[in-house]
Amino acid sequence: MVKLNELVHYTQQLMQVESFKDYCPNGLQVQGKAEIHKIVTGVTASMALLEAAKQADADLILVHHGYFWRNEDARVVGIKRNRLAFLLKNDLNLMAYHLPLDAHPEFGNNIQLARILGITLTGFTGESNIIAYGTLTEPTSLSDFAAKIEAALQRSPLVIGDPLQIVRKVAWCTGAAQGYMDTAIELGVDVFISGEISEQTTHQSVESGVSYISAGHHVTERYGVQALGEHLAKKFNLVCEFIDINNPV
């Protein structure tokens, strides 16, 4: 067991929240029980995850995608009203970490994805070090690398590039990071991986010669929240359970 305020204070410091200019609040978003025994982690605070967390007897839900995004409708109606009502009725805490969880050098989505895919990290770049880059242990063809990604993430990626291209240098950023394609081109990598793809990404890839892999927003961001939740559970002697609510995007 740990007091909520102790857990929140520790996690805020761990995730270096003050270092990021994010477009949502990071940390405790909805307050519930004052004592925490069990954490449920998930990618997005959908109603399906909230209901599953209640069924699992959680005291706190820890996610990557929480609530209160910049420029969203501020009214508490519809879906927002239903989610908040459920949390408050069941005295459930909701904590969310967005950019801090993407970029964290130990528990972040980017570093966790690198470990899963066998990429050796060279460094980080971009605002808040949000883009990672590195090398493969063994150079491989683009088609074989895409097959490895599919096997690891259990989702078929969308691949732009020559299947026979040899991949050595890789840049990546999980989630909706296709807008960083220009940075990947400047880095001189062989391939850039992110979660989603836009129409213009195809043309950037073809014209630059840098291949592109859209591996899935949800599946590339499953791992940071698990790593963070497991760390908190170990530090404070809590129970932690990851619940994966399937999302094809």
BADO-599640 format. One record per residue: residue number from 1; x, y, z of N, C-alpha, C in turn. Coordinates in steps of 0.2 Angstrom, whole numbers. Example, Ala and Ser with C-alpha at 12.3 -4.5 7.8 and 13.67 -1.06 7.14 Angstrom:
residues 2
+-----+-------+-------+-------+-------+-------+-------+-------+-------+-------+
!   k !  n_px !  n_py !  n_pz ! ca_px ! ca_py ! ca_pz !  c_px !  c_py !  c_pz !
+-----+-------+-------+-------+-------+-------+-------+-------+-------+-------+
!   1 !    66 !   -28 !    39 !    62 !   -22 !    39 !    66 !   -16 !    39 !
!   2 !    64 !   -11 !    35 !    68 !    -5 !    36 !    64 !     0 !    39 !
+-----+-------+-------+-------+-------+-------+-------+-------+-------+-------+
end
This chain:
residues 249
+-----+-------+-------+-------+-------+-------+-------+-------+-------+-------+
!   k !  n_px !  n_py !  n_pz ! ca_px ! ca_py ! ca_pz !  c_px !  c_py !  c_pz !
+-----+-------+-------+-------+-------+-------+-------+-------+-------+-------+
!   1 !     4 !    -6 !     0 !     0 !     0 !     0 !     4 !     6 !     0 !
!   2 !     2 !    11 !    -4 !     5 !    18 !    -3 !     0 !    23 !    -4 !
!   3 !     2 !    29 !    -1 !    -3 !    35 !    -1 !    -3 !    38 !    -8 !
!   4 !    -8 !    40 !   -10 !    -9 !    42 !   -17 !    -4 !    48 !   -18 !
!   5 !    -4 !    53 !   -13 !     0 !    59 !   -14 !     8 !    57 !   -15 !
!   6 !    10 !    52 !   -11 !    17 !    50 !   -11 !    18 !    47 !   -18 !
!   7 !    14 !    43 !   -21 !    15 !    39 !   -27 !    15 !    45 !   -33 !
!   8 !    10 !    50 !   -32 !    10 !    55 !   -38 !    16 !    59 !   -37 !
!   9 !    19 !    61 !   -32 !    25 !    65 !   -31 !    31 !    62 !   -34 !
!  10 !    31 !    55 !   -32 !    37 !    51 !   -34 !    37 !    51 !   -42 !
!  11 !    31 !    49 !   -45 !    31 !    48 !   -52 !    32 !    55 !   -56 !
!  12 !    29 !    60 !   -53 !    30 !    67 !   -57 !    38 !    68 !   -57 !
!  13 !    42 !    67 !   -52 !    49 !    68 !   -52 !    52 !    63 !   -57 !
!  14 !    50 !    57 !   -56 !    53 !    52 !   -61 !    52 !    53 !   -68 !
!  15 !    47 !    55 !   -70 !    45 !    57 !   -77 !    47 !    64 !   -79 !
!  16 !    50 !    68 !   -75 !    53 !    74 !   -77 !    48 !    78 !   -80 !
!  17 !    42 !    79 !   -78 !    36 !    82 !   -81 !    37 !    89 !   -83 !
!  18 !    41 !    93 !   -78 !    42 !   100 !   -79 !    46 !   101 !   -85 !
!  19 !    49 !    96 !   -88 !    54 !    97 !   -94 !    50 !    97 !  -101 !
!  20 !    44 !    96 !  -100 !    40 !    95 !  -107 !    34 !   100 !  -107 !
!  21 !    34 !   103 !  -114 !    28 !   107 !  -115 !    23 !   102 !  -119 !
!  22 !    19 !   100 !  -115 !    14 !    95 !  -118 !     7 !    98 !  -119 !
!  23 !     3 !    94 !  -123 !    -4 !    97 !  -124 !    -9 !    93 !  -121 !
!  24 !    -7 !    91 !  -115 !   -12 !    88 !  -110 !    -9 !    88 !  -103 !
!  25 !   -13 !    88 !   -98 !    -9 !    88 !   -91 !    -6 !    81 !   -90 !
!  26 !     0 !    81 !   -87 !     3 !    74 !   -85 !     3 !    73 !   -78 !
!  27 !     1 !    67 !   -76 !     1 !    66 !   -69 !    -6 !    64 !   -67 !
!  28 !    -8 !    65 !   -61 !   -15 !    64 !   -58 !   -20 !    68 !   -62 !
!  29 !   -25 !    65 !   -66 !   -30 !    69 !   -69 !   -37 !    68 !   -66 !
!  30 !   -38 !    63 !   -63 !   -44 !    62 !   -59 !   -43 !    59 !   -52 !
!  31 !   -45 !    62 !   -47 !   -43 !    59 !   -40 !   -48 !    54 !   -37 !
!  32 !   -46 !    49 !   -34 !   -50 !    44 !   -31 !   -48 !    42 !   -24 !
!  33 !   -47 !    36 !   -23 !   -45 !    33 !   -16 !   -38 !    36 !   -14 !
!  34 !   -38 !    37 !    -8 !   -32 !    40 !    -5 !   -26 !    35 !    -4 !
!  35 !   -28 !    29 !    -4 !   -23 !    23 !    -3 !   -23 !    19 !    -9 !
!  36 !   -17 !    17 !   -12 !   -16 !    13 !   -18 !   -14 !     6 !   -16 !
!  37 !   -17 !     1 !   -18 !   -15 !    -6 !   -17 !   -14 !    -9 !   -24 !
!  38 !   -18 !    -8 !   -29 !   -17 !   -11 !   -36 !   -17 !    -6 !   -41 !
!  39 !   -13 !    -6 !   -46 !   -13 !    -2 !   -52 !   -15 !    -6 !   -58 !
!  40 !   -19 !    -4 !   -62 !   -20 !    -6 !   -69 !   -17 !    -2 !   -74 !
!  41 !   -13 !    -4 !   -79 !   -10 !     0 !   -84 !   -14 !    -2 !   -90 !
!  42 !   -14 !     3 !   -95 !   -17 !     2 !  -101 !   -14 !     8 !  -106 !
!  43 !   -16 !     8 !  -112 !   -13 !    13 !  -117 !   -18 !    19 !  -117 !
!  44 !   -24 !    18 !  -117 !   -29 !    24 !  -117 !   -35 !    23 !  -112 !
!  45 !   -37 !    28 !  -109 !   -42 !    28 !  -104 !   -49 !    28 !  -107 !
!  46 !   -50 !    23 !  -111 !   -57 !    22 !  -114 !   -61 !    19 !  -108 !
!  47 !   -68 !    19 !  -110 !   -73 !    16 !  -105 !   -71 !     9 !  -104 !
!  48 !   -69 !     6 !  -110 !   -68 !    -2 !  -109 !   -63 !    -3 !  -104 !
!  49 !   -57 !     1 !  -104 !   -52 !     0 !   -99 !   -54 !     2 !   -92 !
!  50 !   -58 !     7 !   -91 !   -61 !     9 !   -85 !   -65 !     3 !   -82 !
!  51 !   -69 !     1 !   -86 !   -73 !    -5 !   -83 !   -69 !   -11 !   -82 !
!  52 !   -64 !   -13 !   -86 !   -60 !   -18 !   -84 !   -56 !   -17 !   -78 !
!  53 !   -54 !   -11 !   -77 !   -50 !    -9 !   -71 !   -54 !   -10 !   -65 !
!  54 !   -60 !    -8 !   -65 !   -65 !    -9 !   -59 !   -66 !   -16 !   -58 !
!  55 !   -67 !   -20 !   -63 !   -68 !   -28 !   -63 !   -62 !   -31 !   -59 !
!  56 !   -56 !   -28 !   -61 !   -49 !   -31 !   -58 !   -48 !   -28 !   -51 !
!  57 !   -52 !   -24 !   -48 !   -51 !   -21 !   -41 !   -45 !   -17 !   -41 !
!  58 !   -45 !   -12 !   -46 !   -39 !    -8 !   -46 !   -41 !    -1 !   -42 !
!  59 !   -36 !     2 !   -39 !   -37 !     8 !   -36 !   -35 !    14 !   -40 !
!  60 !   -30 !    12 !   -45 !   -27 !    18 !   -49 !   -26 !    15 !   -56 !
!  61 !   -28 !    19 !   -61 !   -27 !    17 !   -68 !   -22 !    22 !   -71 !
!  62 !   -17 !    19 !   -74 !   -11 !    22 !   -77 !   -11 !    21 !   -84 !
!  63 !   -11 !    27 !   -88 !   -12 !    26 !   -95 !    -7 !    31 !   -98 !
!  64 !    -6 !    30 !  -105 !    -2 !    35 !  -109 !    -7 !    40 !  -112 !
!  65 !   -13 !    38 !  -114 !   -18 !    43 !  -117 !   -23 !    44 !  -112 !
!  66 !   -23 !    50 !  -109 !   -28 !    52 !  -104 !   -33 !    57 !  -106 !
!  67 !   -35 !    62 !  -102 !   -40 !    66 !  -104 !   -37 !    74 !  -104 !
!  68 !   -42 !    78 !  -106 !   -41 !    85 !  -106 !   -36 !    88 !  -111 !
!  69 !   -37 !    86 !  -117 !   -32 !    88 !  -122 !   -33 !    95 !  -124 !
!  70 !   -28 !    99 !  -126 !   -28 !   105 !  -128 !   -33 !   106 !  -134 !
!  71 !   -37 !   111 !  -134 !   -42 !   113 !  -139 !   -48 !   108 !  -140 !
!  72 !   -49 !   103 !  -135 !   -55 !    99 !  -135 !   -60 !   103 !  -132 !
!  73 !   -66 !   101 !  -133 !   -72 !   104 !  -130 !   -72 !   103 !  -123 !
!  74 !   -72 !   109 !  -119 !   -71 !   108 !  -112 !   -78 !   106 !  -108 !
!  75 !   -83 !   106 !  -112 !   -90 !   104 !  -108 !   -89 !    96 !  -106 !
!  76 !   -92 !    95 !  -100 !   -93 !    88 !   -97 !   -99 !    85 !  -100 !
!  77 !   -99 !    83 !  -106 !  -105 !    80 !  -109 !  -103 !    74 !  -113 !
!  78 !  -108 !    70 !  -114 !  -107 !    64 !  -119 !  -102 !    59 !  -116 !
!  79 !   -97 !    57 !  -120 !   -92 !    52 !  -118 !   -88 !    55 !  -112 !
!  80 !   -86 !    61 !  -112 !   -82 !    64 !  -107 !   -86 !    63 !  -100 !
!  81 !   -92 !    65 !  -100 !   -96 !    65 !   -94 !   -97 !    57 !   -92 !
!  82 !   -98 !    53 !   -96 !   -99 !    46 !   -94 !   -92 !    43 !   -91 !
!  83 !   -87 !    45 !   -94 !   -80 !    42 !   -91 !   -79 !    45 !   -85 !
!  84 !   -80 !    52 !   -84 !   -78 !    55 !   -78 !   -83 !    53 !   -72 !
!  85 !   -89 !    52 !   -74 !   -94 !    49 !   -69 !   -93 !    42 !   -67 !
!  86 !   -90 !    38 !   -71 !   -88 !    31 !   -69 !   -82 !    31 !   -64 !
!  87 !   -77 !    35 !   -66 !   -71 !    36 !   -62 !   -73 !    38 !   -55 !
!  88 !   -77 !    44 !   -54 !   -79 !    47 !   -48 !   -84 !    42 !   -44 !
!  89 !   -88 !    39 !   -47 !   -93 !    34 !   -44 !   -89 !    29 !   -41 !
!  90 !   -84 !    26 !   -44 !   -81 !    20 !   -41 !   -74 !    22 !   -38 !
!  91 !   -73 !    29 !   -37 !   -67 !    31 !   -33 !   -61 !    29 !   -36 !
!  92 !   -60 !    29 !   -42 !   -54 !    27 !   -46 !   -50 !    33 !   -48 !
!  93 !   -43 !    32 !   -46 !   -39 !    37 !   -48 !   -37 !    36 !   -56 !
!  94 !   -35 !    41 !   -59 !   -33 !    41 !   -66 !   -26 !    45 !   -67 !
!  95 !   -21 !    42 !   -68 !   -15 !    45 !   -70 !   -13 !    44 !   -77 !
!  96 !   -10 !    49 !   -80 !    -8 !    49 !   -87 !    -2 !    52 !   -88 !
!  97 !     3 !    49 !   -93 !     9 !    52 !   -95 !     9 !    52 !  -102 !
!  98 !    10 !    57 !  -106 !    10 !    57 !  -113 !    17 !    58 !  -115 !
!  99 !    19 !    64 !  -117 !    26 !    65 !  -120 !    31 !    62 !  -115 !
! 100 !    31 !    64 !  -109 !    36 !    61 !  -104 !    37 !    53 !  -104 !
! 101 !    31 !    50 !  -106 !    32 !    43 !  -107 !    34 !    40 !  -113 !
! 102 !    33 !    44 !  -118 !    37 !    43 !  -125 !    44 !    43 !  -124 !
! 103 !    47 !    49 !  -121 !    54 !    50 !  -121 !    58 !    48 !  -116 !
! 104 !    55 !    45 !  -110 !    59 !    43 !  -105 !    64 !    38 !  -106 !
! 105 !    71 !    39 !  -104 !    76 !    35 !  -107 !    76 !    28 !  -104 !
! 106 !    72 !    27 !   -99 !    72 !    20 !   -96 !    65 !    16 !   -97 !
! 107 !    60 !    20 !   -96 !    53 !    17 !   -96 !    49 !    19 !  -102 !
! 108 !    52 !    23 !  -106 !    48 !    26 !  -112 !    46 !    22 !  -117 !
! 109 !    41 !    24 !  -121 !    39 !    20 !  -126 !    44 !    18 !  -132 !
! 110 !    48 !    24 !  -133 !    53 !    23 !  -138 !    59 !    18 !  -136 !
! 111 !    61 !    18 !  -130 !    67 !    14 !  -128 !    64 !     7 !  -127 !
! 112 !    58 !     6 !  -125 !    55 !    -1 !  -124 !    54 !    -4 !  -131 !
! 113 !    52 !     0 !  -136 !    51 !    -3 !  -142 !    58 !    -5 !  -145 !
! 114 !    63 !    -1 !  -144 !    70 !    -3 !  -146 !    72 !   -10 !  -144 !
! 115 !    70 !   -11 !  -137 !    72 !   -17 !  -134 !    69 !   -23 !  -137 !
! 116 !    62 !   -22 !  -139 !    58 !   -27 !  -142 !    61 !   -29 !  -149 !
! 117 !    63 !   -24 !  -152 !    65 !   -25 !  -159 !    72 !   -26 !  -161 !
! 118 !    76 !   -26 !  -155 !    83 !   -27 !  -156 !    87 !   -22 !  -159 !
! 119 !    85 !   -15 !  -157 !    88 !    -9 !  -160 !    93 !    -7 !  -154 !
! 120 !    99 !    -6 !  -156 !   104 !    -3 !  -151 !   104 !     5 !  -152 !
! 121 !   102 !     8 !  -146 !   101 !    15 !  -146 !   107 !    19 !  -147 !
! 122 !   107 !    24 !  -151 !   113 !    28 !  -152 !   112 !    35 !  -148 !
! 123 !   106 !    37 !  -149 !   104 !    44 !  -145 !    97 !    46 !  -147 !
! 124 !    95 !    52 !  -144 !    89 !    55 !  -145 !    90 !    62 !  -148 !
! 125 !    85 !    64 !  -152 !    85 !    71 !  -155 !    78 !    74 !  -155 !
! 126 !    77 !    80 !  -157 !    71 !    83 !  -158 !    69 !    86 !  -151 !
! 127 !    64 !    90 !  -151 !    61 !    94 !  -145 !    60 !    89 !  -140 !
! 128 !    62 !    90 !  -134 !    61 !    85 !  -128 !    64 !    78 !  -130 !
! 129 !    69 !    78 !  -134 !    72 !    71 !  -136 !    67 !    66 !  -138 !
! 130 !    62 !    68 !  -142 !    56 !    63 !  -143 !    58 !    58 !  -148 !
! 131 !    63 !    59 !  -152 !    64 !    55 !  -158 !    71 !    51 !  -156 !
! 132 !    70 !    44 !  -157 !    76 !    40 !  -155 !    79 !    38 !  -162 !
! 133 !    86 !    36 !  -161 !    89 !    33 !  -167 !    95 !    28 !  -165 !
! 134 !    96 !    24 !  -169 !   101 !    19 !  -168 !   102 !    14 !  -173 !
! 135 !   105 !     8 !  -172 !   107 !     3 !  -177 !   105 !    -4 !  -175 !
! 136 !   104 !    -8 !  -180 !   102 !   -15 !  -179 !   108 !   -19 !  -178 !
! 137 !   108 !   -24 !  -173 !   113 !   -28 !  -172 !   116 !   -31 !  -178 !
! 138 !   112 !   -34 !  -182 !   114 !   -37 !  -189 !   110 !   -33 !  -194 !
! 139 !   113 !   -30 !  -199 !   110 !   -28 !  -205 !   105 !   -33 !  -208 !
! 140 !    99 !   -30 !  -210 !    94 !   -35 !  -213 !    90 !   -32 !  -219 !
! 141 !    87 !   -35 !  -223 !    83 !   -32 !  -228 !    77 !   -29 !  -225 !
! 142 !    74 !   -24 !  -228 !    68 !   -21 !  -226 !    62 !   -26 !  -225 !
! 143 !    62 !   -30 !  -230 !    56 !   -35 !  -229 !    57 !   -40 !  -223 !
! 144 !    63 !   -42 !  -221 !    64 !   -46 !  -215 !    63 !   -42 !  -209 !
! 145 !    65 !   -36 !  -209 !    64 !   -31 !  -203 !    57 !   -30 !  -202 !
! 146 !    53 !   -29 !  -207 !    46 !   -28 !  -207 !    43 !   -35 !  -204 !
! 147 !    45 !   -41 !  -206 !    43 !   -47 !  -203 !    44 !   -48 !  -196 !
! 148 !    50 !   -45 !  -194 !    52 !   -46 !  -187 !    47 !   -41 !  -183 !
! 149 !    46 !   -35 !  -185 !    41 !   -31 !  -182 !    34 !   -34 !  -181 !
! 150 !    32 !   -37 !  -187 !    25 !   -40 !  -187 !    25 !   -46 !  -181 !
! 151 !    30 !   -50 !  -181 !    30 !   -55 !  -176 !    31 !   -53 !  -169 !
! 152 !    34 !   -47 !  -168 !    35 !   -45 !  -161 !    29 !   -41 !  -159 !
! 153 !    26 !   -37 !  -163 !    20 !   -33 !  -161 !    13 !   -36 !  -163 !
! 154 !    13 !   -42 !  -166 !     7 !   -46 !  -168 !     2 !   -41 !  -172 !
! 155 !     5 !   -37 !  -177 !     1 !   -33 !  -181 !     5 !   -32 !  -187 !
! 156 !     2 !   -32 !  -193 !     5 !   -32 !  -199 !     7 !   -24 !  -201 !
! 157 !    13 !   -22 !  -202 !    14 !   -15 !  -203 !    13 !   -13 !  -210 !
! 158 !    13 !    -7 !  -211 !    12 !    -4 !  -218 !    19 !    -2 !  -220 !
! 159 !    22 !    -4 !  -225 !    29 !    -3 !  -227 !    30 !     1 !  -233 !
! 160 !    33 !     6 !  -233 !    35 !    10 !  -239 !    42 !    10 !  -241 !
! 161 !    44 !     7 !  -246 !    51 !     6 !  -248 !    53 !    -1 !  -252 !
! 162 !    59 !    -1 !  -254 !    61 !    -7 !  -258 !    62 !   -13 !  -253 !
! 163 !    59 !   -18 !  -254 !    59 !   -24 !  -249 !    66 !   -27 !  -248 !
! 164 !    70 !   -26 !  -254 !    77 !   -28 !  -253 !    82 !   -23 !  -250 !
! 165 !    80 !   -17 !  -249 !    85 !   -13 !  -246 !    88 !   -15 !  -239 !
! 166 !    94 !   -14 !  -239 !    98 !   -16 !  -232 !    97 !   -11 !  -227 !
! 167 !    94 !   -13 !  -221 !    93 !    -8 !  -216 !    98 !    -9 !  -211 !
! 168 !   102 !    -4 !  -209 !   107 !    -3 !  -204 !   105 !     2 !  -198 !
! 169 !   104 !     8 !  -201 !   102 !    14 !  -197 !    95 !    15 !  -196 !
! 170 !    92 !    16 !  -190 !    85 !    16 !  -189 !    83 !    22 !  -185 !
! 171 !    78 !    26 !  -186 !    75 !    31 !  -182 !    68 !    29 !  -181 !
! 172 !    66 !    31 !  -175 !    59 !    29 !  -173 !    56 !    33 !  -168 !
! 173 !    49 !    34 !  -168 !    45 !    37 !  -163 !    39 !    34 !  -163 !
! 174 !    36 !    32 !  -157 !    30 !    28 !  -157 !    24 !    33 !  -158 !
! 175 !    18 !    30 !  -159 !    12 !    34 !  -160 !    11 !    38 !  -166 !
! 176 !     8 !    44 !  -166 !     7 !    48 !  -172 !    13 !    52 !  -173 !
! 177 !    18 !    50 !  -175 !    24 !    53 !  -176 !    27 !    54 !  -183 !
! 178 !    22 !    53 !  -188 !    24 !    53 !  -195 !    27 !    60 !  -197 !
! 179 !    25 !    65 !  -193 !    27 !    72 !  -194 !    35 !    73 !  -193 !
! 180 !    38 !    68 !  -190 !    45 !    69 !  -189 !    49 !    65 !  -195 !
! 181 !    46 !    64 !  -200 !    49 !    61 !  -206 !    55 !    65 !  -208 !
! 182 !    54 !    71 !  -209 !    59 !    76 !  -211 !    66 !    75 !  -206 !
! 183 !    65 !    75 !  -200 !    70 !    74 !  -195 !    74 !    67 !  -197 !
! 184 !    70 !    62 !  -198 !    73 !    56 !  -200 !    77 !    56 !  -206 !
! 185 !    75 !    60 !  -211 !    79 !    60 !  -217 !    85 !    64 !  -216 !
! 186 !    85 !    69 !  -212 !    91 !    73 !  -210 !    96 !    69 !  -206 !
! 187 !    94 !    64 !  -202 !    98 !    59 !  -199 !   102 !    55 !  -203 !
! 188 !    99 !    54 !  -209 !   102 !    49 !  -214 !   101 !    42 !  -212 !
! 189 !    96 !    40 !  -210 !    94 !    33 !  -208 !    92 !    30 !  -214 !
! 190 !    91 !    23 !  -213 !    89 !    19 !  -219 !    81 !    18 !  -218 !
! 191 !    78 !    19 !  -212 !    71 !    18 !  -211 !    69 !    22 !  -205 !
! 192 !    63 !    24 !  -206 !    60 !    28 !  -200 !    53 !    24 !  -198 !
! 193 !    53 !    22 !  -192 !    47 !    19 !  -189 !    43 !    23 !  -185 !
! 194 !    36 !    24 !  -186 !    32 !    27 !  -181 !    25 !    23 !  -181 !
! 195 !    20 !    25 !  -177 !    14 !    22 !  -177 !     9 !    23 !  -183 !
! 196 !     9 !    29 !  -185 !     4 !    31 !  -190 !     7 !    33 !  -196 !
! 197 !     3 !    34 !  -202 !     6 !    36 !  -208 !     1 !    42 !  -211 !
! 198 !     3 !    47 !  -214 !    -1 !    52 !  -217 !     0 !    51 !  -225 !
! 199 !    -4 !    54 !  -229 !    -4 !    54 !  -236 !     3 !    56 !  -238 !
! 200 !     6 !    62 !  -236 !    12 !    65 !  -238 !    18 !    60 !  -236 !
! 201 !    17 !    56 !  -231 !    23 !    52 !  -229 !    25 !    48 !  -234 !
! 202 !    21 !    45 !  -238 !    23 !    41 !  -244 !    28 !    44 !  -249 !
! 203 !    26 !    50 !  -250 !    30 !    54 !  -255 !    37 !    56 !  -252 !
! 204 !    37 !    58 !  -246 !    43 !    59 !  -242 !    48 !    53 !  -243 !
! 205 !    45 !    47 !  -241 !    49 !    41 !  -241 !    52 !    40 !  -248 !
! 206 !    47 !    40 !  -253 !    49 !    38 !  -260 !    55 !    43 !  -263 !
! 207 !    54 !    50 !  -262 !    58 !    55 !  -264 !    65 !    55 !  -261 !
! 208 !    65 !    53 !  -254 !    71 !    54 !  -250 !    75 !    48 !  -250 !
! 209 !    72 !    42 !  -252 !    75 !    35 !  -251 !    76 !    33 !  -244 !
! 210 !    72 !    36 !  -240 !    72 !    33 !  -233 !    65 !    29 !  -232 !
! 211 !    66 !    23 !  -231 !    60 !    19 !  -230 !    56 !    21 !  -224 !
! 212 !    49 !    19 !  -224 !    45 !    21 !  -219 !    41 !    15 !  -217 !
! 213 !    40 !    14 !  -210 !    36 !     8 !  -208 !    31 !    11 !  -203 !
! 214 !    25 !    10 !  -204 !    19 !    12 !  -200 !    17 !     6 !  -196 !
! 215 !    20 !     5 !  -190 !    19 !    -1 !  -186 !    13 !    -1 !  -182 !
! 216 !     9 !     4 !  -181 !     3 !     5 !  -177 !     4 !     9 !  -171 !
! 217 !    -1 !    14 !  -170 !    -1 !    18 !  -165 !    -1 !    15 !  -158 !
! 218 !    -7 !    11 !  -158 !    -8 !     7 !  -151 !    -2 !     2 !  -149 !
! 219 !    -1 !    -2 !  -154 !     4 !    -7 !  -153 !    11 !    -5 !  -151 !
! 220 !    13 !     1 !  -154 !    20 !     4 !  -152 !    20 !     7 !  -146 !
! 221 !    14 !     8 !  -143 !    14 !    12 !  -136 !    11 !     8 !  -131 !
! 222 !    11 !     1 !  -131 !     9 !    -3 !  -126 !    14 !    -4 !  -121 !
! 223 !    21 !    -3 !  -122 !    26 !    -5 !  -118 !    29 !    -1 !  -113 !
! 224 !    28 !     6 !  -114 !    31 !    11 !  -109 !    27 !    11 !  -103 !
! 225 !    20 !    11 !  -104 !    16 !    11 !   -98 !    16 !     4 !   -94 !
! 226 !    18 !    -1 !   -97 !    19 !    -7 !   -93 !    25 !    -7 !   -89 !
! 227 !    31 !    -4 !   -92 !    37 !    -4 !   -89 !    37 !     1 !   -83 !
! 228 !    33 !     7 !   -84 !    32 !    11 !   -78 !    28 !     8 !   -73 !
! 229 !    23 !     5 !   -74 !    18 !     2 !   -69 !    22 !    -3 !   -65 !
! 230 !    26 !    -7 !   -69 !    30 !   -13 !   -65 !    35 !   -10 !   -61 !
! 231 !    38 !    -4 !   -63 !    43 !    -1 !   -58 !    39 !     2 !   -52 !
! 232 !    34 !     5 !   -53 !    30 !     8 !   -47 !    28 !     2 !   -42 !
! 233 !    26 !    -3 !   -45 !    23 !    -9 !   -41 !    29 !   -12 !   -37 !
! 234 !    35 !   -12 !   -40 !    41 !   -15 !   -37 !    43 !   -10 !   -31 !
! 235 !    43 !    -4 !   -33 !    46 !     1 !   -28 !    41 !     2 !   -22 !
! 236 !    34 !     2 !   -23 !    30 !     3 !   -17 !    26 !    -4 !   -15 !
! 237 !    28 !    -9 !   -18 !    26 !   -16 !   -16 !    18 !   -16 !   -17 !
! 238 !    16 !   -15 !   -23 !     9 !   -15 !   -26 !     8 !   -20 !   -31 !
! 239 !     2 !   -22 !   -32 !     0 !   -26 !   -38 !    -1 !   -22 !   -44 !
! 240 !     2 !   -25 !   -49 !     1 !   -21 !   -56 !    -1 !   -26 !   -61 !
! 241 !    -7 !   -24 !   -65 !    -9 !   -28 !   -70 !   -10 !   -24 !   -77 !
! 242 !    -7 !   -26 !   -82 !    -8 !   -23 !   -89 !   -14 !   -26 !   -92 !
! 243 !   -19 !   -21 !   -94 !   -25 !   -24 !   -98 !   -25 !   -20 !  -105 !
! 244 !   -24 !   -25 !  -110 !   -24 !   -22 !  -117 !   -31 !   -22 !  -120 !
! 245 !   -33 !   -16 !  -121 !   -39 !   -15 !  -125 !   -38 !   -15 !  -132 !
! 246 !   -39 !   -20 !  -136 !   -37 !   -20 !  -143 !   -39 !   -14 !  -147 !
! 247 !   -35 !   -11 !  -151 !   -36 !    -5 !  -156 !   -32 !    -7 !  -162 !
! 248 !   -36 !    -7 !  -168 !   -32 !    -9 !  -174 !   -28 !    -3 !  -177 !
! 249 !   -29 !     3 !  -174 !   -25 !     9 !  -177 !   -18 !     9 !  -175 !
+-----+-------+-------+-------+-------+-------+-------+-------+-------+-------+
end
